[in-house]
Amino acid sequence: MVAPAGQTAARPLAPRPDRISTESAAFLRAELARQPEIRPEVVARGRELAADSSYPSFETLRSVAQQILQAPDLSEDQS
């Protein structure tokens, strides 16, 4: 099939069988197992933020509140 100049010819798509590879999942599990369960630097940062009375900022709280208020109430979904 020849397409006009500047355009590519559409190729018919042949159906492909579904495939799944667990290779990447196994890699991710192995990497996760190598990480410590408790990361002291993350705990320290969390403690710093918890002690900071200006965290999160008022603007951040307002933004999150707006998003919550605008989100649909899925507990009322009767489907």
C-alpha positions in Angstrom: 0.0 0.0 0.0 1.4 3.4 -1.0 0.5 6.5 1.0 0.5 10.1 -0.3 3.7 12.1 0.4 4.2 12.9 4.0 1.8 10.2 5.3 2.6 6.7 6.4 0.5 3.8 5.2 -1.6 2.1 7.8 -0.6 -1.4 8.6 -3.2 -3.9 9.5 -2.7 -5.0 13.1 -2.5 -8.7 13.7 -3.9 -9.9 17.0 -1.2 -11.0 19.5 -1.7 -13.4 22.3 -1.6 -12.0 25.8 1.7 -12.5 27.5 2.9 -11.9 31.1 6.4 -11.9 32.4 7.2 -12.4 36.1 10.9 -11.7 35.6 10.6 -8.1 36.5 8.4 -8.9 39.5 11.0 -11.3 40.8 13.7 -8.6 40.4 11.6 -6.1 42.3 10.9 -8.6 45.1 14.7 -9.3 45.4 15.5 -5.6 45.5 12.8 -4.9 48.1 14.2 -7.8 50.2 17.6 -6.1 50.1 16.2 -2.8 51.6 16.2 -2.4 55.4 12.7 -2.5 57.0 13.4 0.7 58.9 15.3 3.5 57.2 16.7 5.8 60.0 17.0 8.8 57.7 13.3 8.6 56.7 12.3 8.2 60.4 14.4 11.3 61.3 12.8 13.3 58.4 9.3 12.3 59.6 10.1 13.4 63.1 11.4 16.7 61.9 8.2 17.3 59.9 6.0 16.2 62.8 7.7 18.8 65.0 7.3 21.6 62.4 4.0 23.4 63.2 4.0 25.0 59.8 4.1 21.6 57.9 2.2 21.1 55.8 1.6 24.7 54.7 -1.8 26.2 54.8 -1.9 26.3 51.0 -1.2 22.5 50.8 -3.9 21.8 53.3 -6.4 24.0 51.4 -5.5 22.2 48.1 -5.9 18.7 49.6 -9.2 19.7 51.2 -10.5 21.0 47.9 -9.5 17.8 46.2 -11.3 15.7 48.9 -14.4 17.9 48.6 -14.5 17.6 44.8 -14.0 13.8 44.8 -17.1 11.7 44.3 -18.3 9.8 47.4 -17.7 6.2 46.3 -19.5 4.8 49.4 -22.7 6.0 47.9 -22.1 4.1 44.6 -24.8 1.5 44.3 -23.5 -0.3 41.2 
